[in-house]
Amino acid sequence: MKAKFSTLLLGAMLAVLSATYSANALADEGKMVGPVTKITLAPGGKSATAVLKDAKTGETVTITVTDDLTLDKFKDKRIVEGDEIRARFEKDGKNTAKSFKKTAGC
């Protein structure tokens, strides 16, 4: 009886974990390359919004940046308006950045 219950419990846990993983894996991800048209740092400096103009379509996309490395680049002007950026972001309503890097080398 205990073995059947344990097997049933393990199967249920695996089902829940796989459903959670599938939902996360299916999260919509956006990718784009284009120039920065506007950067706005939050008052506390813990986040920023950057507006990028897509090089292919010409549409503008506002991306929320929260990682410290990119925020430091905004603060010390290593990334400024006009720089061409390659960005990956989650389309979660706020377009949270996963990767935000300059396309040019050195």
HUJOFEN-V232475 format. One record per pair of residues at least 4 apart in sequence whose ideal C-beta (glycine too) atoms are under 7 Angstrom apart, sorted by sequence separation. I is the first residue (numbers start at 1). J is the second residue. D is the distance in Angstrom with one decimal. If there is no record, write none. Layout:
BEGIN
<<I & J & D> <I & J & D>>
END
This chain:
BEGIN
<<1 & 5 & 6.4> <2 & 6 & 6.1> <3 & 7 & 6.3> <4 & 8 & 6.2> <5 & 9 & 6.2> <6 & 10 & 6.2> <7 & 11 & 6.3> <8 & 12 & 6.5> <9 & 13 & 6.4> <10 & 14 & 6.4> <11 & 15 & 6.4> <12 & 16 & 6.5> <13 & 17 & 6.3> <14 & 18 & 6.1> <15 & 19 & 6.3> <16 & 20 & 6.4> <17 & 21 & 6.3> <18 & 22 & 6.2> <19 & 23 & 6.5> <20 & 24 & 6.6> <21 & 25 & 6.0> <22 & 26 & 6.2> <41 & 45 & 6.1> <42 & 46 & 6.0> <54 & 58 & 6.3> <67 & 71 & 6.8> <68 & 72 & 6.2> <69 & 73 & 6.8> <70 & 74 & 6.6> <71 & 75 & 6.4> <72 & 76 & 6.3> <79 & 83 & 5.4> <91 & 95 & 6.3> <92 & 96 & 5.7> <42 & 47 & 4.6> <53 & 58 & 6.6> <54 & 59 & 5.2> <65 & 70 & 5.0> <73 & 78 & 4.2> <74 & 79 & 5.7> <42 & 48 & 6.2> <65 & 71 & 6.4> <73 & 79 & 4.5> <89 & 95 & 4.8> <90 & 96 & 5.0> <41 & 48 & 4.7> <53 & 60 & 5.2> <54 & 61 & 6.4> <89 & 96 & 6.0> <40 & 48 & 6.3> <52 & 60 & 6.9> <89 & 97 & 4.9> <90 & 98 & 6.3> <39 & 48 & 6.2> <40 & 49 & 4.9> <51 & 60 & 5.5> <52 & 61 & 5.4> <89 & 98 & 5.8> <87 & 97 & 6.2> <88 & 98 & 4.6> <39 & 50 & 5.1> <51 & 62 & 5.2> <52 & 63 & 6.3> <88 & 99 & 4.3> <87 & 99 & 6.5> <38 & 51 & 4.2> <49 & 62 & 5.6> <50 & 63 & 5.2> <87 & 100 & 5.1> <36 & 50 & 5.6> <37 & 51 & 4.8> <49 & 63 & 7.0> <37 & 52 & 6.9> <49 & 64 & 5.6> <50 & 65 & 6.0> <85 & 100 & 6.2> <86 & 101 & 5.5> <36 & 52 & 5.9> <37 & 53 & 5.4> <85 & 101 & 6.8> <47 & 64 & 6.3> <48 & 65 & 4.8> <85 & 102 & 6.2> <86 & 103 & 5.0> <34 & 52 & 4.8> <35 & 53 & 5.7> <47 & 65 & 6.6> <84 & 102 & 6.8> <85 & 103 & 6.7> <34 & 53 & 4.7> <47 & 66 & 4.9> <83 & 102 & 5.7> <84 & 103 & 4.7> <32 & 52 & 6.2> <34 & 54 & 4.9> <84 & 104 & 6.6> <34 & 55 & 4.3> <32 & 54 & 4.9> <33 & 55 & 5.2> <37 & 60 & 6.5> <48 & 71 & 6.0> <79 & 102 & 6.5> <63 & 87 & 5.9> <45 & 71 & 6.7> <48 & 74 & 5.5> <63 & 89 & 5.2> <70 & 97 & 7.0> <32 & 61 & 6.3> <64 & 94 & 4.7> <66 & 96 & 6.8> <67 & 97 & 7.0> <70 & 100 & 4.8> <64 & 95 & 6.0> <63 & 95 & 4.7> <64 & 96 & 5.2> <65 & 97 & 4.7> <41 & 74 & 6.1> <52 & 85 & 5.9> <62 & 95 & 6.3> <64 & 97 & 6.5> <61 & 95 & 6.3> <63 & 97 & 5.1> <39 & 74 & 5.7> <52 & 87 & 6.2> <65 & 100 & 5.7> <39 & 81 & 6.1> <36 & 79 & 6.9> <38 & 81 & 6.4> <37 & 81 & 6.4> <36 & 81 & 5.2> <36 & 82 & 6.6> <35 & 82 & 5.8> <36 & 83 & 5.4> <35 & 83 & 6.7> <35 & 84 & 5.3> <36 & 85 & 5.7> <34 & 84 & 6.7> <33 & 84 & 6.8> <34 & 85 & 6.8> <33 & 86 & 5.0> <32 & 87 & 5.6> <31 & 88 & 5.2> <29 & 88 & 6.4> <30 & 89 & 5.1> <29 & 90 & 6.0> <30 & 91 & 5.1> <29 & 91 & 6.8> <27 & 90 & 5.8> <28 & 91 & 4.1> <30 & 95 & 6.8> <33 & 103 & 6.1>>
END
